[in-house]
Amino acid sequence: MNAANQPGDEQTKYWNGIAGRAWTEEQEMLDRMYKPIEDLLVAAVPANSGHHVLDIGCGTGGMTLAVARRLGAEGRCVGIDISDPMLAAARARAEQEGVPASFIRANAQDHAFEPASFDMLISRFGVMFFDDPVRAFANMRRAVKDDAPLRFVAWRSLSENPFMTTAERTAAPLLPNLPARRPDAPGPFAFADQRRVHRILEESGWAGIDIQPIDVACTLPEKELVRYLSRFGPLGLILHEADDRTRTQVIETVRAAFEPYVHGTEVRFNAACWMICARAPDKALR
């Protein structure tokens, strides 16, 4: 296979380009917005346990650092991601805060992890972007010890998350070149189908699969809403290409569409997600 056809090339380009820069520059806003979801995952990590934990799709490292702090001096948390700008931010945060977390720049789908080197795998919205998810989860299963838990959060369906699609739905009549989402393609909503997720985990060798819906109340300051709606998702991908007049019109129109979510100085929305858990089976029983 030549370099031009390596798995995940499209995602690598995306997360090292516009998306990676946006997530890095808006790190504080996004960390605050998704902290309730992060807290659910971090709470599942045994405190002061000395565990070795892998954070998949760690981005700018907020959850990696939170887990490292929870594990204490005897534990270790490693974040893995494909985005150079996001990992640069993660490493800078770890150094600034004096947290002993480490980071790997690689695709978890095919990275050569040391076998059975982790006690737990976690992810907040970081596992829906694999080119070959069965291969990815099989590779990650080999990286954990027998009976190690996997726990991650992924978005449910587009229809259950209207806040997440308000910008693109509203902007579509004004931007004919707005890219459409492709069902089951790598992306935020690739794991919307519960049965598909179960099948991926089963085929990749995980056991004890449990998929439960969770609805998490998230917020962001109203003063940050325009930055949010103009920088993320399909709209954020192309809005910078528009002329000033079109850009102004789009932002004004989209901002008005978010009004139902605005409550004074705060924006509130419901994140409809899956909490997905599984375990690596004992090798002696396979």
N, C-alpha and C positions, 0 to 999 in steps of 0.2 A: 504494500500500500504506500503510495507516495505521499509526501508531506501535504500536498494540496487536498488530499482526501482523508486526512486523519479525523477520527471521531471528535466531535465537539468543536471543530474549527469555527463554525458560525457563532457558537456561544462564547468561545474565547475572544473573538473579535468584538462581540457585543459588550462583554463585561470588561474589556480592556479599552473600550471606546467611550461613547456617550453615556451608557448606563453606569459603567464603573466610576466615571468622573462624577456623575450626579449623586450616586450613593455615597461616595467619599465626601463630597462637598456638603451634603445634607445629612451627614452621619448623625449629628446630635438630634435633629428633628425625627429621623426615622427610629433611632434608638428609643426615644421617649414614646413615640407612637406605638411601637410594638413591644414595649416593656412588659405589659401584662402577659403576653404570650411567652416572652423570654422567661418570666418568673415561673410559669408552669413547668417549663423544661428544666430550669436550674434546680427547682425544688425536688425533682426526681433523682438528682445526683446525690449519692450518699456523702454527707458532710464529713470532712476530716477523715476520709476513708483510705487515702493513699491510692485511690483508683487512678488509672490512666484512661482519659476520656478523649474521644475524637469528635470535634465539632465540624460537621460536613457543610461546605458552602458557607464558611464563617464570615465572609464579607469583611467589614471593618473591625471585627473582633470583639464587639460588645459582649456577646454571650460567652465567648471563649474566656474573656477576662473574668466574667462573673463566676463561671464554673471553676476556674483556677483559684479564685479567692475562696470559694466554698470547699474545695478539696483540701486546702491547707498545704503546709510545707512538704508533706510526704506524697502528695498527689501530683498529677501532671495533666494539663489540658493542651491539646494540639489542635489548631485550626487548619483546615485545608480549603483552598479556593484557587480559582484560575485567574483572578483579577489582580494584576500588579498594583494599580492605584489603591485598591481597597486593602490589600495586604500591607502596603507601605504604611497606610494609616493605622492598621491594626498593630504593626510592630512599634510604631511611634507611640501609640497609646500604652502598650505594655511596658515600654521603657520609661515613659513619663510617670506611670502609676506604680512602677516597681513591682509588677505582677509577673511571676515566672511562667508565662504562657509562651508557646512557640508556634510557628506557622510554617506551612508547606505550600509552595506555589506549584500546584499540580492538579490534574483531573482525577478525582477519586474513582472514576470509572476504570482507569487502567494503571494507577500509580502502584509501584511495587512496595506495598506496605510490608513491614516485617510481620510474618504470620503470628497470630495469637498475641499481638502486642498491646491490645486495648481491652479494657474491662467494660466499656460502654460506648455506644455511638449515639450522638444527638444531632438535631438539626432544626433550625427555625427557617422555614421557607427556602432551604438550600438544596433539596434533592430532586426538584421537578425539572431540572434542566439537562439531564443526561441524554446523550444521543442513543444509548442502548441501556435502559434502566435495569434490565435483568442482569446484564454483564456487570453493571456498576454495583448493584447490591450483592452479587455473588463475590465480587472482588472485596467489598467491604466486610462481608461475612468472614472471609479468610483472615482478615486483619484482627478479629476479636477472639477472645478465649471462649471455651465452651460455656454455654448458658449465659453469655453476655447479652444484655438487653440493647435493643435498638429502640429509640423513641424520637419521633419527629412530628412537626406540625406542617401541614400543607393546606392550601386553600381548597374549599369545596367549589361548587359550581359558580359560573359567572352570574347566573340568575339569582343566586343566594347572596351575592356580593355586589349589589348595585353601586355602592360607593366607589368600588374599584374600577368600574367601567363608565361612570358618569362622564368623565372628560372625553373619552373617545366617542361615545355615542352622541354627545352634544356637538363635538367638533366635526364629525364626519361630513355633514352637508357643506361645511366651509372648506374642507381639505379633502379633495377627491383622491389624493394619493396616500391617505392614511392607511397604514397596513392593517389588514384584517387578522384576527387571531385564528390560528389553525387548531382545531380540536385534536387533542392527544399529542401535538407537537411539543418539543421541549419549551417550557415556559411556565409562568406562575400557576396556570390552571390545568397543567398536564395530569395532575393526580385528582381531578375532580370526581372521576368515576371510582367509587369505592371498590367495585368488583375488579377493575383493572389493577388497582393498587394491591389488592389481595393476591391476584394472580402473579404480579411481578415479584412480590416477596416470596410467594410459595415456590415459583420457578427458580428463584435465585438461592433457595436453600434455607430460608428462615422458617421458624416454627412459632407456635403460640401467637399467631397473628391476631391482633385486636385493633379494630378501627372504630373509633367513636366520634360522633359529631360534637364539636364544642363551639360555642358562640361567645366571643370575647369583646367586651366594650373597649374601644380604643378612642383616643382623643389626640388632637393637635391644636395649637393656638390658631385662632382665626387669622392672625397677622402673617402666618406662614402658609396659608392655604394656596395662594397664587403660585408661590414657589413650588409647592407640592404638585398641583394640577398641571403645571407647565413643564415639569422636568421628568416625570415618570410615565411608564407605560407607552403604548403606541404613539400618543400625542407628544410625549417628551422626545421621542426618537426623531421626529421630523419637524417639530415646531420651529426649531432654530433655522430651518431652511426657508421659512416663509418671509415675505417682505414685511416691513414694519406695520403697514396698514392692516394686512391680513392677520398678523400676529396679535395686534391690539384688539381686533374684532373677535378673534377666537378666544383670547383670554377673558374678555368682558362677557362673552356669551357663555363660556364654560363656567366662569365664576358664578354667574347668576343661577346656573343649574344646580350648584352645590348649596344653594340657600337653605333647602330643607334640613341640611346637616349642621347648620350654623346655629349655635345657641349662645348669644352674647359674644364673649371673647373666645369661645371654645367651639371647635368642630368635633362632633361626635358621630361615630359610626360603629356598626357591628361587623366584626370579622368572623365570617362563617367558615370554619376550618374543620379539618380532621385531626384528631390526636391519634397517631398511629404507633403501635407498639408491637414488638416481636422479639424473639430470642434466637440466638445461634444454638442449634441443637448440639448435644454432646456427640463428639466425633465417634465415640465408641458405640453409639446407638444408630449411626447412619448406615 
